[in-house]
Amino acid sequence: MNIYLDNAATTPLRKEVIQTISKVMEDCYGNPSSVHAFGRTAKSNLETARKGIAKLLNAAPQEIIFTSGGTESDNMILHCAVKDLGVTTIISSRIEHHAVIHAMEALEANNGIKILYVNLSKDGSIDIEHLEALLQSDNSKKLVSLMHVNNEIGNILDLSTVGKLCHQNNALFHSDAVQGVGHFTFDLEKLPIDFLSAAAHKFHGPKGVGFSFVKRNSGLQPFIHGGSQERGLRAGTESVHNIVGMHKALELAYENYEEEKKQLMSLKSYFISEIKNVFPEVIFNGLSGVEEGSTFTLVNVALPISKEKGAMLDFHLDLKGISCSKGSACQSGSNTGSHVLNAIQDAPANEWPSLRFSFSIFNTKKEIDYLIHVFKEFVV
C-alpha cells in the first residue's frame, strides 16, 4: 500500500487540471507576445486565466504577476522593495521559508539591509507587541515579510491584524501565502496587504508556476529584464499551459471549498485522536494539534521514541509505502535540522524525532488506519 502524506511539499494534480493543461499544450502553442492568430489565442488564454485568478481573490487583474513559483515571487518582492521602494529594514521571523530567509540574508550581505526578527512564542506564534515595537524602533523605510501559513507547523497568521499594524506605522507588508492560497479564502481588495506570493503546486496545480500579488501603483520596477511581459515586471515568454492549469486548479479549489475543508478537518481530527492512542505522550509542534490558529492541512508531531528507533523511523515508513516529511533538530544528513523546530522546541520534543503529515482531498481514513497500524508495529 502506498500512501502520500506530504502534500505540504507538493500536491498531486487534479485530473481536470491535467486535461486542461494537455488541451492547451496541444491546441494553444503560440507565443502570447505574437500578433498573429496563434499568438492572439495564447494571449487570450493567458489573460482569461489572469482575470479568473484575480476574481477568485478579489484583486484587479493587473495586480496578478505570473512567476515560476513561490521562491521567485518571494525573491522578486523582497529584492524589488529594496531596489525600487527604498526599503532599508526588513522585519521577519526565524521560521519563514528559506526563500524569504536566504533572500533577506543576501540583501543584508550585499545591500547592507537591516534585518530584524520578531519574537516568537513557544508555539511559534508571532509576538504582535514586539512587532509593533520593531516597527516603531526608528524612522527607516520598512518591509514586513511574514508567512500566512507556516509550511512546517501550520500556524496561521492573522493577515488583517498584521497588515493594519504595518500600515499604521507606514511599513509595507508582504506575505508568503504559498501554503494558504487554495486552502483559505482571500479578499485582497480589503486586506491591508501590499504583496503576496503563491505557487500552483500547493493546490493541485502544476509545478514551475505561481504568481505575485502586487498592489496597484506599488512602484515596483522589472525584476527580470527582457521583454515587456507581465506589465514589464517579469520578462520571459509565459508558460501558458501551466498558467491556465493553475487557474483551473484554483477555480476547483474554491468551487469545492467548504466541502473539501470539512473533509480535511475531519481527517486531521481523526489522525490526532488515533496518534494519541499509540503515543499518549505525543507532542504536537506549533499549533498543529489544535483547530484554532492552525491549518487543517497538516500535523507536525514529536514522537516519544528512543534515538535508536528514531533513526530507523523514516526508513521504516518509506519501506511500508508511507511518504511524509521529517523535521527534527537532528535530521539525518544535517547538522542543523529544521530551522523552524529549532526555533521553538524545548525538551523533550527537541530530543524526539518529528514528522510532518500533510493531507489532501485524495487521502482517506483507511490510509490513516494503515499508518496507525504501521506505527503500532514499529513501537512493539
C-alpha positions, 0 to 999 in steps of 0.5 A, a space after each residue: 500500500 502506498 500512501 502520500 502524506 506530504 502534500 505540504 511539499 507538493 500536491 498531486 494534480 487534479 485530473 481536470 487540471 491535467 486535461 486542461 493543461 494537455 488541451 492547451 499544450 496541444 491546441 494553444 502553442 503560440 507565443 502570447 507576445 505574437 500578433 498573429 492568430 496563434 499568438 492572439 489565442 495564447 494571449 487570450 488564454 493567458 489573460 482569461 486565466 489572469 482575470 479568473 485568478 484575480 476574481 477568485 481573490 478579489 484583486 484587479 487583474 493587473 495586480 496578478 504577476 505570473 512567476 515560476 513559483 513561490 521562491 521567485 515571487 518571494 525573491 522578486 518582492 523582497 529584492 524589488 522593495 529594496 531596489 525600487 521602494 527604498 526599503 532599508 529594514 526588513 522585519 521577519 521571523 526565524 521560521 519563514 521559508 528559506 526563500 524569504 530567509 536566504 533572500 533577506 540574508 543576501 540583501 543584508 550581505 550585499 545591500 547592507 539591509 537591516 534585518 530584524 526578527 520578531 519574537 516568537 512564542 513557544 508555539 511559534 506564534 508571532 509576538 504582535 507587541 514586539 512587532 509593533 515595537 520593531 516597527 516603531 524602533 526608528 524612522 527607516 523605510 520598512 518591509 514586513 515579510 511574514 508567512 500566512 501559513 507556516 509550511 512546517 507547523 501550520 500556524 496561521 497568521 492573522 493577515 488583517 491584524 498584521 497588515 493594519 499594524 504595518 500600515 499604521 506605522 507606514 511599513 509595507 507588508 508582504 506575505 508568503 501565502 504559498 501554503 494558504 492560497 487554495 486552502 483559505 479564502 482571500 479578499 485582497 481588495 480589503 486586506 491591508 496587504 501590499 504583496 503576496 506570493 503563491 505557487 500552483 503546486 500547493 493546490 493541485 496545480 502544476 509545478 514551475 508556476 505561481 504568481 505575485 500579488 502586487 498592489 496597484 501603483 506599488 512602484 515596483 520596477 522589472 525584476 527580470 529584464 527582457 521583454 515587456 511581459 507581465 506589465 514589464 515586471 517579469 520578462 520571459 515568454 509565459 508558460 501558458 499551459 501551466 498558467 491556465 492549469 493553475 487557474 483551473 486548479 484554483 477555480 476547483 479549489 474554491 468551487 469545492 471549498 467548504 466541502 473539501 475543508 470539512 473533509 480535511 478537518 475531519 481527517 486531521 481530527 481523526 489522525 490526532 485522536 488515533 496518534 494519541 492512542 499509540 503515543 499518549 505522550 505525543 507532542 504536537 509542534 506549533 499549533 498543529 494539534 489544535 483547530 484554532 490558529 492552525 491549518 487543517 492541512 497538516 500535523 507536525 508531531 514529536 514522537 516519544 521514541 528512543 534515538 535508536 528507533 528514531 533513526 530507523 523511523 523514516 526508513 521504516 515508513 518509506 519501506 511500508 509505502 508511507 511518504 511524509 516529511 521529517 523535521 527534527 533538530 537532528 535530521 539525518 544528513 544535517 547538522 542543523 535540522 529544521 530551522 523552524 523546530 529549532 526555533 521553538 522546541 524545548 525538551 523533550 520534543 527537541 530530543 524526539 524525532 518529528 514528522 510532518 503529515 500533510 493531507 489532501 482531498 485524495 487521502 482517506 481514513 483507511 490510509 490513516 488506519 494503515 499508518 496507525 497500524 504501521 506505527 503500532 508495529 514499529 513501537 512493539 
